[in-house]
Amino acid sequence: VPLTGVELLYTVKEIIGQLITFTIPLIILFFIASGIAGLPKGSGHLLGKTVGFAYGSTIIAGILAVIAVSAIIPLFDGGLSFEAEVATEVASFIDLEIPPLMGVMTALATAFVFGIGMSQLQLETLRKVSDQGRDVIDGLLAKVIIPALPFYIAGVFAEMTVAGTVVDTLQTFGVVLIAALIMHWLWLSILYIGTGLLLKRNPIELIKNMLPAYFTALGTMSSAATIPVSLRSSKANNVKEDVANFTVPLCATIHLSGSTITIVTCAMAVMFLSPNMDVPSLFGMLPFIMMLGVVMIAAPGAPGGAVMSALGLLTSMLGFNEGAVALMIALYLAQDSFGTACNVTGDGVIALWVDRFSEKASS
């Protein structure tokens, strides 16, 4: 590619990168605040159980991913470099800086304060502002940022090429993606076999009833768009109608165990294969996984929404730079439909458990 072409791609990458950095705190602020404020009222016991199961499932999935990746990744040689420090000849045509309104943690704390406040004090006007803010950011993601991501990734790789840091081990990441898919299926098997044994139900029948939701999510790449099919599948598993109507739409928003498996797997692979980055131990990854479980609540329903929500944590907690972030986005988008399908199918297990506990509570 001629140098001018590289500089054009680099300029596009810089502009999109600034826009992404600016948007990350807004995603967290509006989506989490709106999500907390919008939680259904008058169903405290159901709400607590559903949120507890969803968060627990996400955390355990993340921990299992760390353990599995720690065993798989050392089989490869570390050989990626994301530092383009010798790329002095590549310069952006436009020097643009869009500083974010606030840091990631500030956005998270603000979202919780206002979300809980709006919910407890029934502040409808503020809730409407929060919902409309979420709609604006959702539109920005769907119409501008996510369609522009291929250009952003191309710009990063063009910069690496000129810098002499071409990634020549991308076949390694094919193996990483296959490992993520196997972990999705393994996690779903653990969930359904464990649930079947404990609830004295046939696990194969439970999974079979959820397959329409799995395949629908593969096509839509959206948990929200799959809700009607997920509801039908959960009811086929004999979950009571009122429990299914409550838990399935809520879990479509807050339960992203499949996305968590992928993000943790890809993040650890990127860190291991980059000589400039240290791979944390399981205990080192725990704070990241626990924060990721919270941030996944904010993941927009658009394809790629989960990884966009996680970027703030990847940069602030794991020290990812632009090259590592671009590779994370590329890896995540390559399997997005499978991650969503895992999320949705896992929702069926949470519905079964909430149904079981609501029966106990009523009896």
N, C-alpha and C positions, 0 to 999 in steps of 0.2 A: 504494500500500500504506500503511495507517495506520502511524503512527510506532511504535505498540506492536508491530505485526507485524514491522517492520524490526528493532526491538530484540530481538525473539524470535529472528529469523534471525541477528542479530549475535551473540547469546549462544551459539547452537548453533555458529556459525562459530568463536567464540573457544575453546569446549570442544574441538571437533574439531581445531582448529589446534594447541592445546596437546598433544593426544594424538599428532598427527602428528609434532610436533617431538620429543616424548619417544621415539617409536618409531623414528625414522630411524637413530640410532646402533645400536640393537638389531638392526635389519634387517641393517646392514652387518656388525656383529660376528658374529652367529650364522650368517648365510647364507654369508659368505665363509669363516669358520673351518670350518664344516661341509663346505663345498664342497672346500676344499683337503685336509682330512683324509680326505674320501671318494674322492679320486682313485685310480683302480685301481693296484695295485702290480704290479711285475714286467713293466711294459711301458713302460719309461722312454723308449725312442726314439719309440714311437707317441705317448706322452703329450706329450713336448716338441714334436713336430711339430704335433700337433693344437692345443695351446695357442698355439703360435707363429702358425700360420695364422689361428686365430680372432681373436687379439688384433690381428694385422696387418690383417686384413680390416675389423675394427671401426674401427681408427684411420684407414685410408685412406678408408672410407665417411664418417667424420666430417669429414675434411679436404675431400673432394669436396663435401659438403653446405655447408661454410662458403664455398667458392669459388662454388658455384651461388647460394646465398642472397645473397651480396655483390653479385651481378649483378642479381638479381631485386628485392630489397627496396627499393632506392632509387627504384623506379618508383612507390612509394606515398608518401603524405605521413605524416610522423610526427605522431601526434595522440592518443596514449593517455596518460592520467595515472592512475597507480595510487595516488597519494597522497591519502588522504582526510583532509587536515589540517583542513578546516573542518567536519568532522562532529562538532561538539561536542555536538549534541543526541542523538547515538546513544550509548547506554551499555549495557553488558552487565548482565543481571540478576544474574549471578554473577561474582565476581572470582576466577577460578581460575588458578593457575599450577602447571604440572607441569614442573619443570626436567629436561632429559635427564640421564642418568647420566654421560655423557661427551660430548666433542665428536666431530665426524664423523671427523677425522683420527686422533684417539686410538683410536676404534673400528676404523678401517681398520688401523692399526699393530698393535693388539692381536689382531685377527682373523688377520693374517699370522703373527705370532709363535706364537700358539697353534695355528693350522691346520698350519703347517709342523712344529711340535713334536709334535703328535698324530700326524702322518703318519710322521715319521722315527722316533719312539720307540715307535710302536704303542700309544698310550695309549687303550685301548678304553673304559675307564670315562669318561674326560674326553670322548672322542668321542661317547659315548652322551648325555652331558649337553649337549654342543653340538648334537647332532641334535634332542634333545627341546626345547631352547631355540628352535631354528629352527621346530619344529612349533608351539610356542606362539605365536610371532610370526606365522607363516603363518596360524594360526587367527584371531588378532586382526585381521590384514589382511583376510582373506576374509569374516569374519563381522561385523566392526564398522567398520573404517576405510573400505574401498573402497565398501561400500553407503552409507556416510554422506557420501561425497564430493559428491554432488549438492547436499546441504544446505549443505555448506561453501562450494561455489562460489556458490550462491544468496545466502548471507550476505554474501560479499565484494561481489557485484554490487549487493545491496540497500544496503550501506554506501556504495558509490560513487555510487549514485543520489541518496541523501540529501545526499551531499557535493557534488553537482553535477559529478561527474566520470564521468558515464555514458559507457560505451564505445559510441560511435555508428559505429565503423568495423569492426564484426565481419565485414562482408562481405569485408574485406581478408583475414581469417583463413581464409575459405573458399578464397581463392586460395592462401594459404600451405599449406593442407592438400593441395590439388591438386598444388602444387609438390612436396610431400613424397612423394606417391604416384608422381609421374613420376620422381622421383629413385630411389625403390625399384626401379622397373622398369628404369631406366637402369643402376643398379648391378648388378642381376641380369644384364642383357644383357652388360655389360662382363665380369662374372665368367665367364659361360658361353661367350661368344664367345672370350675370351682363353684359357680352359681348353681349349675345343675345338680351337683352332688349335695350341696348344702340345703338347697330348696327341694330336694328329691324330685327333680324334673329331668327329662331327657335332654342333655346338652345339644345333641345333634338336631333334635326337633326345634329347640330354641334358636339355634343358629340358622336353620333352614327357613324359619319364619322371618328372620331379619335379612335374608339375602336380597329381597327386592329393594330394601333401603340401601344396602351396600352398593348394588349395581347402579341404582339411581344416582347416588352420590358420586360414583365414578364418572358419570356423564355430566352432572351439573357442576361439580367441584364446589358445591355450596351446601353447607349443613342446613341453612335456612330454607333453600329451595327444595330440600328433600323432606321437610317436616311432614307434609301430607302422607307420604309413603311410610315414613318412620312411625307415624301414629298408627297407621293400619297394621304395620308389622308388630308393634308393641301390643296392640289389642289382640292380635292373633296369638300372642304368647299369654293370653288371659290376664293381662294387666287391666285393672278396673278403669273404666272410661275416664272418670274424673282425675285419677292419678296420672294416666297417660296424657290427658289434655294439659296437665300442669307440668309434668317432668320433661316430656319430649321437647316442646318448644324452648323451655329454659335450658336444657342440656345442649341444644343446638347452638346456644350462645356461649355457655360457660364450660362445656366439657370437650377439651381438645387433646385427648391423650395421644391420638395418632400423630397430630401435628407436633406435639411435644417430643415424641420419639424421634421424628425426623430432624427437628431443630437440634436436639441434643446430639444425635448421631453425626450429622453434618458438621456441627460446630467442633466436636472433638476431632473429627477427621481433618478438618482444616487446620486446627491447632497442632495436631500431631505431625502433619506433613509440612508444616512451615517451621524452618529452623529458628525463626525469630520469635516464636511463641511457645510458651510453656503449657503443657497439658496438666490441668489441675487433677488432683486425686478425687475419689468419690466424695470425700468430705469437702474438698475445695469446690466441687461442682454443686453441692447441696444448696447453698444460698442462691445460686443462679437458677436452679430448678424450682425452688420455692417461689422466687420472684416471677419466674416464667409462668408458673401456675396461675398467679394473680393477673399478670399481663395478658395471658391468653383469654381472659374474660373480655378484654377490650378488642380482641381480634375482629376486624370487620368481616362481614359475610362474603366479600369479594374474593375471587381466586387470588392467592398470595397474601391475603390479609394477615394471616398468623405470623408469617416471617416479617412483614412490615412492622407489626406490633413488637416483635422481639428485637428489632435492630437496636433500639435504645439500650437494651440490656447487653447485647453482644458487644457493643462499643464501650459501654461504661463499666461492665463487670468483667468481661473477658478480654478487653483490649483489642478488639478487631479494628483493623484499618480499612480503607476503601477497597483495596483488592480482596481482602478476606470477606468483606460484606458482599461484594459483587458475586463472588463464588458461592457464598451462602444462598443468595437470592436465586442464582441459576440452578443450584442443586435442589432447592426447595420447590421451585416451580416445576422442575422435571418430574416430581412425584406428587404434586399437590392433590390430584384426584384420589390417589390411594390413601393419603393422610386423612382427607375428608371422609372417605368411605369408612376408615377405621374409627374416626370420631363418632360418626353416626351409628355404626353398629354397636359401639360401646355404650351409646345412650340407652340401648335396649336393656342392658344389664342393670343400669342404674334405675330404670323404670321398674324392673322386677323387684329390686331390693326395697325401693321406696314403697311399692305396693305391699310387700310383705310386712314392713314395719308399720305402715298405716293400718293394716289389719290388726296387728298386735295392739296398737294404740287404741283402736276403736273397741276392741274386745276387753 
